[in-house]
Amino acid sequence: MKHTNSIFHQLLQFLPRQRFQSVVDRHNGDHRTRSLTCWDQLVALLFAQLSGRKSLRDLVDTFNSKQAHHYHLGTRAICRSSLADANSKRPAAIFQETFFYLLDQVRQRLPRKDAQEMVRLIDSTTIDLNLNQFEWAKFRSTKAGIKLHTVYDPHAETPVFFEMTVAKTNDCKALGSLPMLSNTTYVVDRAYNDYRWYYSLQQQGSTFVGRMKTNARYEVIETRDALGDGIVGDETIHLTAKKARRDCPIPLRRVTFVREEDQKQLVFITNDLERTAVEIAALYKQRWQIELFFKWIKQNLKIKCFLGRSENAVLIQVLAAMIAYLLLKLIQLSNYCASSLQKIGQLVSVNLTSRRLISKLLHPDPARSSPKQKEQNQLILGLANV
């Protein structure tokens, strides 16, 4: 009988062990390690994400119960205290570099796009924490929390960069640490309305689309024809407030759009003077993709119940969740699967240690259906011929 590796083993093939070990060696991650290597730690954390483990004890007990698979995964049984120490003390940069490596693998499997059409969505999501357990993340007097500031590629449907901060960090302050590229269109919400940042994008040849604040002061330079469904205003403006004029001394565009479903009026601000008003509104509409991404990871990955309480442990677990997301995305791209990521994640979750090909898991052979299923299919065909 032909040997078939487990689903989990096939999943880890997207991350070559030697490539990961080179990152570990660079950061001295396995220094003075006796039992739990960085690879063991990564495999255990991915097992927790993909199988839906809820606590450190739950993870250790279930992972160790599958010792027959440890050899093929290149790992061994883990100790709860060793895993807790590793999450608390080891460099999170090891897992961050792993995230970027897998992100590059995703990009290589996508159709090529012109650099002039590159769009990036920027937004953040807040994850609530228990103040008694996560005092370092104090948000308000009675609660704690963290924020994930994310740059998202709507074409690849993946995050391309993210940073974790405490929840009280203002979104505009996080912009300084997010990488900005030239010849790129950035779509942001009203929380990122920063005129100095807008001007820096203009200086490097990028464009932006955001929501305009209601109290913004400006003068109209030119009134354009309001063309397109939902477009009620299209103007070229100059900011007139003293600080705004100093931070962003360029002509901008103000587009007023009325949403059809609820008749809500949205006012966009952009430095793009070439696109039509309808195209500007369509760019902002893409921002819902990042909202759906945040909703997906909160529902399908473990980033709300944490295995450790330190800031480093929380960051490593978030990185492990993002790595798990990219691995599922690679399955979807490599097997040309039309199934949603949620369905793929569900199938992987219940078959993680099953010895079968991922392609067979996603594309079951109808010829090998059960006798009962065959009988049902014959009955259906018989009724269709009546």
GIRA-V75481 format. One record per pair of residues at least 6 apart in sequence whose C-alpha atoms are under 6 Angstrom apart, sorted by the first residue. I is the first residue (numbers start at 1). GAP is how many residues later the second one is. Records with the same first field share a line. If there is no record, write none. Layout:
BEGIN
I->GAP / GAP
END
This chain:
BEGIN
4->351 / 352
5->350
6->347 / 348 / 349
7->345 / 346 / 347
8->344
9->64
30->7
40->35
48->11
49->252 / 253
50->299
51->298
53->6
55->252
56->251
64->13
70->6
87->226
88->224 / 225
92->224
99->224
116->67
118->66
119->65 / 66
120->32 / 33 / 66
121->30 / 31 / 65 / 66
122->28 / 29 / 66
123->26 / 27
124->24 / 25 / 26
125->22 / 23
126->20 / 21
127->18 / 19
128->17
129->15 / 16
130->14
131->12 / 13
134->175
137->7 / 8 / 29
138->6
139->6 / 28 / 29
145->22
146->19 / 20 / 21
147->17 / 18 / 19 / 20
148->15 / 16
149->13 / 14
150->11 / 12
151->8 / 9 / 10
152->6 / 7 / 8
153->6
172->20
182->22 / 23 / 24
183->22 / 23
184->22
185->21 / 22 / 23
186->22
187->21 / 22 / 23
188->22
189->21 / 22
190->21
195->52 / 53
196->51 / 52
199->49
207->64 / 65
208->62
209->60 / 61
210->58 / 59
211->56 / 57 / 58
212->55 / 56 / 57
217->23 / 24
218->20 / 21 / 22
219->18 / 19
220->16 / 17
221->15 / 16
222->13 / 14
223->12
224->10 / 11
226->6 / 7 / 8
228->50
230->27 / 28
231->26
232->24 / 25
233->22 / 23
234->20 / 21
235->18 / 19
236->16 / 17
237->14 / 15 / 16
238->13
239->6
252->18 / 19
253->16 / 17 / 18
254->14 / 15
255->12 / 13
256->10 / 11
257->8 / 9
258->6 / 7
END
